[in-house]
Amino acid sequence: MSVIVNVHEAKTHLSRLLEQAHAGEEIIVAKAGKPYARLMPLESKPPQRQPGRLKGRLDDSFFEPLAEDELGAWEGQ
């Protein structure tokens, strides 16, 4: 859900709006009644890759070709 605020309100309550955005709420700042900017949370840093993490979790069947009907489903047929 988005909250729309005008520029004056955004300047007056910036700290509160930043907290709301950080909590996951999308804030739209409007100028003269038209959407002008968006405050939204930054994406968190993706986890670091750990080579070999899946070792032993995938058996040989994972690498076998898909059946024709399954392959068709993946390809949208």
GIURKA-V881624 format. One line per field, one symbol per residue. phi: phi as a letter, one per 30 degrees, with the letter a starting at -180 (. if undefined). psi: psi as a letter, one per 30 degrees, with the letter a starting at -180 (. if undefined). Layout:
BEGIN
phi->???
psi->???
END
This chain:
BEGIN
phi->.cccbdedddddceeddddddddjdcccccbhicebabcadddddddddbeidceicccddecddddeddddddcic
psi->kkkklleeeeeeheeeeeeeeeffkkkkkkkhfkkelkklkkklkkkkkjkgegkffklffefkklleeeeeeegg.
END
